[in-house]
Amino acid sequence: MMKTAMTMMTAMALTVLATQAIAGEDFEKYDTDGDGTISLNEATANSLLMGQFKVLDSNSDGLLSRKEFSEFNG
């Protein structure tokens, strides 16, 4: 029982880490100027991202930080 629980916890942790890595790669893909944010212009590369941009931009500065981008469902 304990071995199964540990295996499941490890699998869940690896899934979370993989998801974070993928999100990081996506962030880098859209942050084409490398300034650490995704502008509205950079977001035009993905119509789903464009559709969620205003909602994701929680501080309404016209830029997506890594944290804001991590909420992107695309």
Salt bridges, closest charged atoms under 4 A:
GLU28 OE2 - ARG66 NH2 2.09
